[in-house]
């Protein structure tokens, strides 16, 4: 096995099932790569963490679960209404051990369909983060968000991030985040993502969304933008990460998109694997 790639996940119990699917897809398409999974949470139970541990043990990976709490006691009510977990990915530098210098953060509503080693090896060019911007056919979304947030950069999606943890320890602070929320809460639509862009947009290296953070809702948009060159065959060869943004999620009964069945297939595979791991009754 090669040196482990650090994967950061932050979630509550509602996303445990989809997390297992994501991890299984990561393993299935990166067979010669070792991973260390850093699970940052606020109140998962020991039994829930054990569910994830069963899978990572079967894959031969190390899992480190870190319980953390964001103290919002002295914060205004408008800040307290946001779930503390939304801060965890940005504040990972305050949580992860000092010997962790880089992580790839992955949302639990994604699947990995090809090798992600190039993302781990990406030259950040001095930037603190790398992320993709989800655009339409034009850059209208960027322009709207620049007006809304007063920024000058692209509007980056927070679901897939490469994080220079050393820089994050130095530059990302809860006080800055809560101050931004308090000052601009009337303009925030997706608070954690908006804060990422507002405070740290200029420290983000842009990566290709169709490769590293493919919005599964936008197949026709990508087709239009590339004059039909990026069809489903292109996606399966070149895209590394599919992101099931928005709703319905692929595990919901109402989901019936072009990419739903791919998720459900990985879901079936990991469920069968985990069932096989359970001891049979005598």
Beta strands, then each sheet from edge to edge (+ up, - down):
strand 1: 5-10
strand 2: 35-41
strand 3: 62-67
strand 4: 102-106
strand 5: 110-112
strand 6: 129-132
strand 7: 160-164
strand 8: 204-207
strand 9: 214-215
strand 10: 241-243
sheet 1: 3+ 2+ 1+ 4+ 7- 6+ 8+
sheet 2: 5+ 10- 9-
end
